[in-house]
Amino acid sequence: MAEVIRMPKMSDTMEEGVIASWLKKEGDEVSSGDVLAEVETDKATMELESYQDGVLLHIGVKEKESVPVDGVLAVIGEKGEDYKHLLEEASNGQKEESEQEEAKEEKSEEKSAEKIDTSNINASVVRMPKMSDTMEEGVIASWLKKKGDKVEAGDILAEVETDKATMELEAYEDGTLLYTAVEAGSGVAVDGVIAIIGEEGADYESLLKAEEQQEEEPEPAKEEKKEEKAESSSSQPSSSGSSSQPAQTTTSSNGRVKASPLAKKIASEKGIDLAQVNGSGPEGRVVKADVENFTPSQAKEKSSDAGQPSINIPQVVGEEKSEKVELSQMRKVIAKRLSDSKFAAPHFYLTMEINMDKAIEARKSMNEIAPVKISFNDMVIKAAAAALRQHPDVNVSWHGDHMMKHQHVHMGVAVAIPDGLIVPVVRFADNKSLSHISAEVRELAQKAKDKKLQPEEFSGNTFTISNLGMFGIEEFTAIINPPDACIMAVGGIKETVIVRDGEMYAGNVMKVTLSCDHRAVDGAVGSAFLKTFKELLEDPVRILI
């Protein structure tokens, strides 16, 4: 009987896999244990085995295509067997989803058919502008106009408090302020409705109803409207022009030059000091045209009158260029897991300085007789494993409604590879010699770079070490690798002045920072672990006991 081959979950973090290559083709006979394909996961390239005998009747995915976990890959059965009904059953779930989407589209079409006609309403909506690149909402600090007031283009409607400064909200058309959406002190999301300006008596309530209807529309429709608005706003001419005789620039009571947001932006890009620009707007306000028509000669005249030297800032010309980079499977998982860890686990950090003089001497002596070269990282792994044996309350992992206290010590070692970061595991590190750890870490690191790690080689760690000392980093903090409760960030060894018993001498120190999940490990517990770790490295003979 034919059977569907699905994408297996090859690691605890895997959500989808990419078919790197098919090693069998349609019509080939396969036996149990044969390798059908190579699958690229978020951590390694692994082999997909067949678990039954038969003929490869169907391949559902091309090479280099991604498939979610449990997605259909192929069908194996007897030669000539009908397998199409199996594919239909597998696709039933997708059909149901598409039918639901079609039903939603039909509903949205019905709603769009009943859209309110606002073409005859001589009024327009004032929205919250995006006043900085990081702004998501603004707070109306104060209204300078009230409902029913006459406003002209260039008038200041309100002061808006953003994430970076308090800025002025300018009107871009003449009319009456028919409606204000929020009171002073309230926040409004970027592109949210702030007010409505139009002719007196205009039906602004219909405009508000149309806005509500627009919010219920599906995302594609909203995006199209946003593009239309952007085009229309870019085609509108500036509301204020420069007069034949420029007025003097007016500053507010706090010494700030009054200027429109657009004028400020253009002045910043051109390196123009707004205090030197004559404003032609209401009450001497600097508008876009004033900045565009500004010439350095004006600044020279103004500066010579003030008896101060003028400075001409050269305009720098360059080309902005960016490139879209598609995320690899590994990068997607790193982003998801570390974001979950950082925002879900309450991190706290413990930093300690360790005198490495004796460790340097010990390493030099050991490498004279060791079968493999022992690194400082190998000594850190061994010392951490020995310290965990003495402090089992740090050797724990968090699982939501319970913790696991591990009797074994499996050390995860963060390794950087071109696609991102992976954590091979040195199992039972506390029972292994420094030479054994050194050889194993080298082998695992090479496998990681070649994408040949097996699942048991990158899972099951109870504690993680991240070392950036080889890059000259003195100290840093690392994000916990779930479900571990701790991760230790190791910096480089630095020669410095050490004071002992009131005397100064040259020595070598290394800083380590322990990141702890406060749900599982308390400060005193983490501190006791670090104290033991420090003692072991400052007297390396203890590691061997």
VEXKOLVEX-360548 format. One line per 4 residues: number of its first residue (from 1); their letters; for each residue x, y, z of C-alpha. Coordinates in Angstrom, 1 decimal. Layout:
NUM> A> X Y Z ~ ... .
end
This chain:
1> MAEV> 0.0 0.0 0.0 ~ 1.3 3.4 -1.0 ~ 2.4 5.8 1.8 ~ 3.0 9.5 1.9 .
5> IRMP> 6.6 10.7 3.0 ~ 6.4 13.9 5.0 ~ 9.0 16.4 6.2 ~ 10.2 15.1 9.6 .
9> KMSD> 11.1 17.4 12.5 ~ 14.8 16.9 12.5 ~ 15.6 19.2 15.4 ~ 13.7 20.7 18.4 .
13> TMEE> 13.7 24.2 16.7 ~ 13.0 23.1 13.1 ~ 9.9 24.5 11.5 ~ 10.6 23.9 7.8 .
17> GVIA> 13.4 22.3 5.7 ~ 14.8 22.8 2.3 ~ 15.4 20.0 -0.1 ~ 19.1 20.4 -0.9 .
21> SWLK> 19.1 17.5 -3.4 ~ 17.2 14.4 -4.3 ~ 19.3 11.2 -4.3 ~ 16.5 9.1 -5.8 .
25> KEGD> 14.2 10.0 -8.7 ~ 10.7 9.0 -9.6 ~ 10.5 5.3 -10.6 ~ 13.5 4.2 -8.6 .
29> EVSS> 13.2 1.2 -6.4 ~ 14.0 2.0 -2.7 ~ 14.7 -0.2 0.3 ~ 14.2 0.6 4.0 .
33> GDVL> 17.3 2.6 5.1 ~ 18.0 4.1 1.6 ~ 18.7 7.9 1.6 ~ 16.0 9.6 -0.5 .
37> AEVE> 17.3 13.2 -0.2 ~ 19.5 15.7 1.6 ~ 17.5 18.2 3.7 ~ 18.9 21.5 4.9 .
41> TDKA> 17.5 22.4 8.3 ~ 18.1 25.4 10.5 ~ 21.2 23.7 12.0 ~ 22.7 21.2 9.5 .
45> TMEL> 22.2 19.4 6.2 ~ 20.8 15.9 7.1 ~ 19.8 12.8 5.2 ~ 16.2 11.8 4.7 .
49> ESYQ> 15.9 8.0 5.0 ~ 13.2 5.7 3.6 ~ 11.4 3.5 6.2 ~ 9.8 1.1 3.8 .
53> DGVL> 10.5 -0.9 0.6 ~ 8.9 0.0 -2.7 ~ 9.0 2.3 -5.7 ~ 9.3 6.1 -5.5 .
57> LHIG> 6.0 6.9 -7.2 ~ 5.9 10.7 -6.8 ~ 8.2 13.6 -5.8 ~ 6.1 16.6 -4.7 .
61> VKEK> 8.9 19.1 -4.1 ~ 11.7 20.4 -6.3 ~ 15.3 20.9 -5.2 ~ 16.0 24.1 -3.3 .
65> ESVP> 12.3 24.5 -2.3 ~ 11.3 24.7 1.4 ~ 8.7 22.5 3.0 ~ 7.1 23.0 6.4 .
69> VDGV> 7.4 20.2 9.0 ~ 4.8 17.5 8.2 ~ 4.5 18.8 4.6 ~ 4.2 16.2 1.8 .
73> LAVI> 7.6 15.3 0.2 ~ 7.0 12.1 -1.8 ~ 4.9 8.9 -2.2 ~ 6.4 5.4 -2.0 .
77> GEKG> 4.4 2.3 -2.9 ~ 4.1 -0.7 -5.3 ~ 4.9 -0.1 -9.0 ~ 1.8 1.1 -10.9 .
81> EDYK> -0.2 1.7 -7.7 ~ -2.7 4.6 -7.7 ~ -1.5 7.2 -5.2 ~ -3.5 10.3 -6.3 .
85> HLLE> -6.2 9.8 -3.7 ~ -3.4 10.1 -1.0 ~ -2.3 13.5 -2.4 ~ -5.9 14.7 -2.5 .
89> EASN> -6.4 13.7 1.2 ~ -3.2 15.6 2.1 ~ -4.4 18.7 0.3 ~ -7.8 18.7 1.9 .
93> GQKE> -6.6 20.9 4.7 ~ -5.2 23.4 2.2 ~ -8.5 23.5 0.3 ~ -10.5 24.2 3.4 .
97> ESEQ> -8.1 27.1 4.2 ~ -8.5 28.5 0.7 ~ -12.3 28.2 0.9 ~ -12.2 30.2 4.1 .
101> EEAK> -10.1 32.9 2.5 ~ -12.5 33.1 -0.5 ~ -15.4 33.5 1.9 ~ -13.5 36.4 3.6 .
105> EEKS> -12.8 38.0 0.2 ~ -16.5 37.7 -0.7 ~ -17.5 39.4 2.5 ~ -15.0 42.2 2.0 .
109> EEKS> -16.3 42.6 -1.6 ~ -19.8 43.0 -0.2 ~ -18.7 45.6 2.3 ~ -16.7 47.5 -0.4 .
113> AEKI> -19.9 47.5 -2.5 ~ -21.6 49.5 0.3 ~ -18.8 52.0 0.7 ~ -19.8 55.5 1.7 .
117> DTSN> -19.4 58.1 -1.1 ~ -17.4 61.0 0.2 ~ -16.6 62.7 -3.1 ~ -19.2 65.5 -2.6 .
121> INAS> -18.0 66.3 0.9 ~ -15.8 69.4 0.8 ~ -13.6 68.5 3.8 ~ -10.5 66.5 4.4 .
125> VVRM> -9.0 64.3 7.2 ~ -5.9 65.5 9.0 ~ -3.8 62.5 10.0 ~ -0.9 62.0 12.4 .
129> PKMS> 2.2 62.4 10.3 ~ 5.4 60.3 10.8 ~ 7.7 63.0 12.3 ~ 10.7 60.7 12.8 .
133> DTME> 12.0 57.4 11.5 ~ 11.2 55.6 14.8 ~ 7.9 57.3 15.5 ~ 4.9 55.0 16.0 .
137> EGVI> 2.5 57.4 17.7 ~ 2.3 61.0 18.8 ~ 0.7 62.6 21.8 ~ -1.3 65.8 21.3 .
141> ASWL> 0.5 68.0 23.8 ~ -1.9 71.0 23.3 ~ -4.4 72.2 20.7 ~ -3.6 75.7 19.4 .
145> KKKG> -6.9 75.8 17.5 ~ -10.3 74.7 18.7 ~ -13.3 73.3 17.0 ~ -15.1 75.9 14.9 .
149> DKVE> -12.0 78.1 14.4 ~ -11.0 79.3 10.9 ~ -7.6 78.0 9.8 ~ -5.3 78.9 6.9 .
153> AGDI> -2.6 76.9 5.3 ~ 0.5 77.2 7.4 ~ -1.4 77.8 10.7 ~ -0.3 75.6 13.6 .
157> LAEV> -3.1 73.3 14.7 ~ -1.5 71.6 17.6 ~ 1.8 70.7 19.3 ~ 2.7 67.0 19.0 .
161> ETDK> 5.0 65.2 21.4 ~ 6.9 62.4 19.5 ~ 9.5 59.9 20.8 ~ 12.2 62.5 20.1 .
165> ATME> 10.8 66.0 20.4 ~ 7.7 68.2 20.7 ~ 6.9 69.4 17.2 ~ 4.2 71.6 15.6 .
169> LEAY> 1.4 70.2 13.5 ~ 0.7 72.5 10.5 ~ -2.5 72.9 8.5 ~ -2.0 72.5 4.7 .
173> EDGT> -5.3 73.9 3.6 ~ -7.8 76.7 4.4 ~ -11.2 76.1 6.0 ~ -12.9 75.5 9.4 .
177> LLYT> -11.7 73.1 12.0 ~ -14.9 70.9 12.0 ~ -13.7 68.1 14.3 ~ -10.9 67.1 16.7 .
181> AVEA> -10.6 63.4 17.3 ~ -8.7 63.4 20.7 ~ -8.2 65.6 23.7 ~ -4.9 67.1 24.7 .
185> GSGV> -2.7 64.5 26.4 ~ -4.0 61.6 24.3 ~ -1.9 59.5 21.9 ~ -2.7 58.8 18.2 .
189> AVDG> -1.0 56.2 16.1 ~ 0.9 57.3 12.9 ~ -1.6 57.8 10.1 ~ -4.5 57.9 12.7 .
193> VIAI> -7.2 60.6 12.4 ~ -6.5 63.8 14.3 ~ -9.0 66.3 12.9 ~ -11.1 67.3 10.0 .
197> IGEE> -10.9 70.6 8.1 ~ -13.4 71.8 5.5 ~ -16.1 74.2 4.6 ~ -18.5 75.2 7.4 .
201> GADY> -21.4 72.8 7.6 ~ -19.7 70.0 5.7 ~ -20.9 66.4 6.6 ~ -17.7 65.4 8.4 .
205> ESLL> -19.6 62.5 10.2 ~ -19.8 60.6 6.9 ~ -16.1 61.0 6.5 ~ -15.6 59.4 9.9 .
209> KAEE> -17.9 56.6 9.0 ~ -15.9 56.0 5.8 ~ -12.7 55.9 7.9 ~ -14.2 53.2 10.1 .
213> QQEE> -15.2 51.3 7.1 ~ -11.7 51.6 5.7 ~ -10.2 50.1 8.8 ~ -12.3 46.9 8.3 .
217> EPEP> -10.9 46.4 4.8 ~ -8.3 43.7 4.2 ~ -4.6 44.7 4.2 ~ -4.1 44.8 0.4 .
221> AKEE> -6.8 47.3 0.0 ~ -5.3 49.5 2.7 ~ -1.9 49.4 1.1 ~ -3.3 50.5 -2.2 .
225> KKEE> -5.0 53.5 -0.6 ~ -1.9 54.4 1.2 ~ 0.0 54.4 -2.1 ~ -2.7 56.6 -3.6 .
229> KAES> -2.5 59.1 -0.7 ~ 1.3 59.2 -1.0 ~ 1.0 60.0 -4.7 ~ -1.6 62.7 -4.2 .
233> SSSQ> 0.3 64.3 -1.3 ~ 3.5 64.4 -3.4 ~ 1.6 66.1 -6.2 ~ 0.2 68.9 -4.1 .
237> PSSS> 2.1 72.2 -4.4 ~ 3.5 73.9 -1.3 ~ 0.8 75.9 0.5 ~ 3.1 78.8 1.2 .
241> GSSS> 5.1 80.8 -1.4 ~ 7.9 83.3 -0.8 ~ 6.8 86.9 -0.8 ~ 8.7 89.6 -2.7 .
245> QPAQ> 10.0 91.2 0.5 ~ 10.9 88.4 3.0 ~ 9.9 89.0 6.6 ~ 12.2 88.5 9.6 .
249> TTTS> 12.6 85.0 11.1 ~ 10.5 84.8 14.3 ~ 11.6 82.7 17.3 ~ 9.3 81.3 20.0 .
253> SNGR> 9.6 82.2 23.6 ~ 12.1 79.3 24.2 ~ 14.5 80.6 21.5 ~ 13.4 78.0 18.9 .
257> VKAS> 13.0 79.1 15.3 ~ 9.4 78.8 14.0 ~ 9.5 76.6 10.9 ~ 7.3 73.9 9.3 .
261> PLAK> 8.4 70.3 9.7 ~ 9.1 70.0 6.0 ~ 11.3 73.2 6.1 ~ 13.2 71.8 9.0 .
265> KIAS> 13.8 68.5 7.2 ~ 15.1 70.2 4.0 ~ 17.3 72.6 6.0 ~ 18.8 69.6 7.9 .
269> EKGI> 19.6 67.8 4.6 ~ 21.2 70.9 3.1 ~ 23.1 71.9 6.2 ~ 21.3 75.3 6.5 .
273> DLAQ> 20.9 77.1 9.8 ~ 17.2 78.0 10.1 ~ 18.2 81.1 12.2 ~ 19.7 82.6 9.1 .
277> VNGS> 16.6 82.1 6.9 ~ 14.0 84.8 6.5 ~ 10.6 83.4 7.0 ~ 7.7 84.4 4.7 .
281> GPEG> 5.0 82.4 6.5 ~ 2.5 83.6 9.2 ~ 4.3 85.5 11.9 ~ 7.7 85.1 10.2 .
285> RVVK> 7.4 81.3 10.1 ~ 10.0 79.6 7.8 ~ 8.3 77.4 5.2 ~ 9.6 75.1 2.5 .
289> ADVE> 10.0 77.8 -0.2 ~ 12.1 79.9 2.1 ~ 14.6 77.1 2.6 ~ 14.7 76.2 -1.1 .
293> NFTP> 15.2 79.8 -2.2 ~ 17.8 80.5 0.5 ~ 21.3 81.5 -0.8 ~ 24.5 81.7 1.2 .
297> SQAK> 24.8 85.4 0.4 ~ 21.8 86.0 2.7 ~ 23.7 84.3 5.5 ~ 26.8 86.4 4.8 .
301> EKSS> 24.8 89.6 4.9 ~ 23.2 88.5 8.2 ~ 26.4 87.4 9.7 ~ 28.3 90.5 8.7 .
305> DAGQ> 25.6 92.7 10.3 ~ 26.0 90.7 13.5 ~ 29.8 91.1 13.3 ~ 30.3 87.3 13.3 .
309> PSIN> 32.2 85.2 10.8 ~ 30.1 83.0 8.4 ~ 30.8 79.3 7.9 ~ 29.8 77.7 4.6 .
313> IPQV> 29.1 74.0 5.1 ~ 29.8 72.0 1.9 ~ 27.0 69.9 0.6 ~ 27.9 66.2 0.5 .
317> VGEE> 26.6 64.2 -2.4 ~ 26.3 60.4 -2.3 ~ 24.2 57.5 -3.5 ~ 22.0 55.6 -1.1 .
321> KSEK> 22.0 51.9 -1.9 ~ 20.7 48.9 0.0 ~ 20.3 45.2 -0.9 ~ 17.6 42.8 0.2 .
325> VELS> 19.1 39.7 1.8 ~ 16.8 36.6 2.2 ~ 16.9 34.9 5.6 ~ 18.4 31.4 5.8 .
329> QMRK> 16.6 28.7 7.8 ~ 19.2 29.1 10.5 ~ 18.8 32.9 10.7 ~ 15.0 32.6 11.0 .
333> VIAK> 15.3 30.2 13.9 ~ 18.0 32.3 15.7 ~ 15.8 35.3 15.4 ~ 12.7 33.6 16.8 .
337> RLSD> 14.4 31.7 19.6 ~ 16.6 34.5 20.9 ~ 13.7 37.0 20.7 ~ 11.5 34.6 22.7 .
341> SKFA> 14.3 34.2 25.3 ~ 15.2 37.8 25.6 ~ 11.6 39.0 26.0 ~ 10.2 36.0 28.0 .
345> APHF> 13.1 35.2 30.4 ~ 13.9 37.9 33.0 ~ 17.7 38.1 32.5 ~ 20.1 39.4 35.1 .
349> YLTM> 23.9 39.6 34.8 ~ 26.9 38.9 37.0 ~ 30.4 40.0 36.0 ~ 33.6 38.8 37.5 .
353> EINM> 37.3 39.6 36.8 ~ 39.7 36.6 36.9 ~ 43.5 36.6 37.3 ~ 44.8 34.4 34.5 .
357> DKAI> 48.5 34.4 35.4 ~ 48.6 30.9 36.7 ~ 46.3 29.7 33.9 ~ 48.7 31.0 31.3 .
361> EARK> 51.6 29.2 32.9 ~ 49.7 26.0 33.3 ~ 48.5 26.0 29.7 ~ 52.1 26.5 28.5 .
365> SMNE> 53.3 23.6 30.6 ~ 50.4 21.3 29.5 ~ 50.9 22.0 25.8 ~ 54.5 20.7 26.1 .
369> IAPV> 53.2 17.2 26.7 ~ 49.5 17.3 25.5 ~ 48.7 15.2 22.4 ~ 46.6 18.2 21.1 .
373> KISF> 46.9 21.9 21.7 ~ 44.9 23.0 24.7 ~ 43.3 26.5 24.3 ~ 42.1 28.9 27.0 .
377> NDMV> 38.5 28.1 25.9 ~ 39.1 24.4 26.7 ~ 40.2 25.4 30.2 ~ 37.1 27.6 30.6 .
381> IKAA> 34.8 24.7 29.5 ~ 36.5 22.3 32.0 ~ 36.4 24.8 34.8 ~ 32.8 25.6 34.2 .
385> AAAL> 31.9 21.9 34.1 ~ 33.7 21.3 37.4 ~ 32.0 24.4 39.0 ~ 28.6 23.1 37.8 .
389> RQHP> 29.3 19.8 39.5 ~ 29.7 21.7 42.8 ~ 26.7 24.0 42.2 ~ 23.9 21.8 40.7 .
393> DVNV> 21.3 24.6 41.2 ~ 22.8 26.4 38.2 ~ 22.8 23.3 36.1 ~ 19.0 23.6 35.4 .
397> SWHG> 16.6 24.3 32.6 ~ 13.3 26.1 32.6 ~ 10.2 24.4 31.1 ~ 7.3 26.7 31.9 .
401> DHMM> 5.5 25.0 34.7 ~ 8.5 23.1 36.1 ~ 12.3 23.0 36.1 ~ 14.7 20.2 35.3 .
405> KHQH> 17.7 19.8 37.6 ~ 20.3 17.8 35.6 ~ 22.7 15.3 37.2 ~ 24.8 15.3 34.1 .
409> VHMG> 26.9 18.2 32.7 ~ 26.5 18.8 28.9 ~ 28.4 22.0 27.9 ~ 27.1 23.9 24.9 .
413> VAVA> 29.8 25.8 23.0 ~ 28.6 28.6 20.7 ~ 30.2 28.4 17.3 ~ 29.9 31.1 14.6 .
417> IPDG> 29.4 29.9 11.1 ~ 28.6 31.8 7.8 ~ 24.8 31.3 8.2 ~ 24.7 32.3 11.9 .
421> LIVP> 25.3 30.6 15.2 ~ 25.1 27.0 16.3 ~ 25.8 25.4 19.7 ~ 27.5 22.0 19.5 .
425> VVRF> 27.4 20.0 22.8 ~ 30.3 18.5 24.7 ~ 28.6 15.7 26.7 ~ 29.7 14.8 30.2 .
429> ADNK> 32.3 17.5 30.0 ~ 33.0 17.2 33.8 ~ 34.3 13.7 33.3 ~ 36.6 14.4 30.3 .
433> SLSH> 40.2 15.5 30.3 ~ 41.4 18.8 28.8 ~ 42.9 17.0 25.8 ~ 39.7 15.1 25.2 .
437> ISAE> 37.6 18.4 25.4 ~ 40.1 20.1 23.1 ~ 39.9 17.4 20.4 ~ 36.1 17.1 20.6 .
441> VREL> 35.5 20.9 20.4 ~ 37.7 21.1 17.3 ~ 35.9 18.2 15.7 ~ 32.4 19.6 16.5 .
445> AQKA> 33.3 23.1 15.3 ~ 34.5 21.7 11.9 ~ 31.4 19.7 11.6 ~ 29.3 22.7 12.3 .
449> KDKK> 31.0 24.8 9.6 ~ 30.6 21.8 7.1 ~ 26.9 21.5 8.2 ~ 27.4 17.8 9.1 .
453> LQPE> 26.4 17.9 12.8 ~ 23.9 15.2 13.8 ~ 20.9 16.1 16.1 ~ 22.5 14.5 19.2 .
457> EFSG> 25.6 16.7 18.6 ~ 23.7 20.1 18.9 ~ 20.9 19.3 21.4 ~ 20.7 18.5 25.1 .
461> NTFT> 23.1 21.1 26.5 ~ 22.5 22.1 30.2 ~ 24.8 25.1 30.2 ~ 26.3 27.3 27.4 .
465> ISNL> 29.5 29.2 26.9 ~ 30.0 32.0 24.4 ~ 33.6 33.2 23.9 ~ 34.5 36.3 21.9 .
469> GMFG> 37.9 36.8 23.5 ~ 39.7 35.8 20.3 ~ 38.2 39.0 18.7 ~ 39.6 41.3 21.3 .
473> IEEF> 36.3 41.8 23.1 ~ 36.9 42.5 26.8 ~ 33.4 41.8 28.1 ~ 29.9 41.4 26.8 .
477> TAII> 26.5 40.0 27.8 ~ 25.0 37.0 26.0 ~ 21.3 36.0 25.5 ~ 20.3 32.8 27.3 .
481> NPPD> 20.0 29.8 25.0 ~ 16.6 28.2 26.0 ~ 15.8 26.0 27.8 ~ 19.1 26.6 29.6 .
485> ACIM> 18.9 28.8 32.7 ~ 22.3 30.3 32.2 ~ 24.9 31.3 29.6 ~ 28.4 32.5 30.3 .
489> AVGG> 30.0 35.2 28.1 ~ 33.8 35.1 28.1 ~ 36.0 38.0 27.1 ~ 39.7 38.2 26.1 .
493> IKET> 42.7 38.1 28.4 ~ 44.1 41.6 28.9 ~ 47.5 42.6 30.4 ~ 46.9 45.3 33.1 .
497> VIVR> 48.0 46.6 36.4 ~ 46.9 44.5 39.4 ~ 47.0 45.7 43.0 ~ 47.6 43.1 45.7 .
501> DGEM> 48.4 43.9 49.4 ~ 48.9 47.5 48.5 ~ 51.5 46.8 45.8 ~ 51.1 47.1 42.0 .
505> YAGN> 52.4 44.7 39.4 ~ 51.7 43.7 35.8 ~ 49.2 40.8 35.4 ~ 46.7 39.2 33.0 .
509> VMKV> 43.0 39.4 33.7 ~ 39.9 38.0 32.0 ~ 36.3 39.1 32.5 ~ 33.3 36.8 32.3 .
513> TLSC> 29.6 37.6 32.6 ~ 27.0 35.1 33.6 ~ 23.5 35.7 32.2 ~ 20.9 34.1 34.4 .
517> DHRA> 17.1 33.4 34.0 ~ 15.8 34.8 37.3 ~ 12.8 32.4 37.1 ~ 15.2 29.5 37.7 .
521> VDGA> 18.5 30.9 39.2 ~ 18.8 33.6 42.0 ~ 21.6 36.1 42.3 ~ 23.3 34.4 45.3 .
525> VGSA> 23.3 31.0 43.5 ~ 24.8 32.4 40.3 ~ 27.4 34.4 42.4 ~ 28.5 31.3 44.3 .
529> FLKT> 29.0 29.4 41.0 ~ 31.1 32.3 39.6 ~ 33.2 32.4 42.7 ~ 34.1 28.7 42.4 .
533> FKEL> 34.7 29.1 38.6 ~ 37.1 32.0 39.4 ~ 39.0 29.9 42.0 ~ 39.4 27.0 39.6 .
537> LEDP> 40.9 29.2 36.8 ~ 43.2 31.1 39.2 ~ 44.6 27.9 40.5 ~ 44.2 25.4 37.5 .
541> VRIL> 45.6 22.4 39.4 ~ 42.1 22.2 41.1 ~ 40.5 21.5 37.8 ~ 42.3 18.2 37.5 .
545> I> 41.1 17.0 40.9 .
end
